[in-house]
Amino acid sequence: MLEYLDCNQKNSVNTNRDRHRQFAQLLIGNYGVAVEITGFNKSASDGLAVASQGELHNDIHLQVGIAIQSVKVAASGSLLNRDHSSLDQAIS
C-alpha cells in the first residue's frame, strides 16, 4: 500500500510477476509504503520524500511470520448413557 502522508491518501496496489512495483506521476511530498503478504510479517517504510522529476528506490525486506491456526470442536448430547444399563440393543 502506498500512502501520501501529506494528505492521508492511500492507494492499494499489486506487484508484478517479479514482485516489483513502480509508481508513476506522484505528487511532490512525503510517502509511506507498507507491504503485507500471507506468511510474512507486515513491513513498512515512512518518510519517503518525492521531489520534482525525482526517482526514488526503496527495497522492502520481509521476515517470515508465524503461522497461527485455531480449531474449534463442538459436540452436543451423549449417545451413551453411563448412569443406567437399561437401554440395550442386540446386534447380530
N, C-alpha and C positions, 0 to 999 in steps of 0.2 A: 504494500500500500504506500502510495506517495501522498504526503500531506504538505500543503502550502501553509507553513506555520504563521505567516503574516496575516492570514485571514481565516485560518482554521478550515480550509477546504481540503477534503480528502478524495483521493482517486484510487480505486482498486483496480489492479491490472494483473494479467497473467504473463508469465515469462514465455520466451520462445523455446524451441526444441533444445537449444544449448544452455538453457537456464539463464539467458541474458535478457535484459530489458533496457530499452533506450527510450527516453522521454524527449520529445522534440517540442520546440516552441513554448518553453516555460516562461512564466513571468519572472522578472528580476525579483529576488527575495530569498528568504530562508525556507528550507525544506527539511523534511524528515522522511526517512524510509523505514518501513517495518516489513519483515518477511515472516510468514507463517506457513509451514509445510508439515503435513502429517508425519509424525515420527521424530520431529526435531523441536527443540526449544525455540520460542519466538526470539527473533533478533531485530534490534532497532538501532538506527543512527539518526541523531538530530543535529541541527546546526550546519546543514549543508547549504552554503551560500552560492546562489546562481547569479552571475554577473552578465551584463550585456555582451552578446557574441561569445560567451564563455562556454567552456566544455568542462564537465566535472565527472570524475570517475569515483565510484565508491564500491569496494568489494565487501560483501556481506559474508561472514563466516558463520556457519550453523553448527550447533552441537547436537549430538544425538540425544533425544529426550527419553523420558521414562514412560514405558507403556503401563497404563492403568486400566485394569479390567475388573468389573464387578459383576457378580452373578447373584440374582435373587431367586430363591426357590420358595414356592408357596404350595401348601397342600391343605386339604380340608377333610375333616372326618377320618375315622378309622374303620377299616373293613373288618378288623379283628376285635372281638370283644374279649378282653383279657380278664374281666371280672367273673364271668359266668361261662360254663361249658354247656349251656342248654341249647345252643344253636349248633346244628350239625348237618352235614350233607354227605351222603355216601358217593364216592367216586369209583366207577368201575370201568 
